[in-house]
Amino acid sequence: MLKRLARDESGQGLVEYALIVFLIAVVVIAILLLLGPQIAGIFNSIYATI
């Protein structure tokens, strides 16, 4: 039974993709938190110009 479990790698790819998506989401959230006020300022200046 242990040999069968060791060879069963069908769920491994799903876990790896989930980890990649999670890490990308963390990076995007961090970037938005850091650059959010600057991006808001750009959109506010564009809105004020219009």
Secondary structure, 3 states (H helix, E strand, C coil): CHHHHHHCCCCHHHHHHHHHHHHHHHHHHHHHHHHHHHHHHHHHHHHHHC
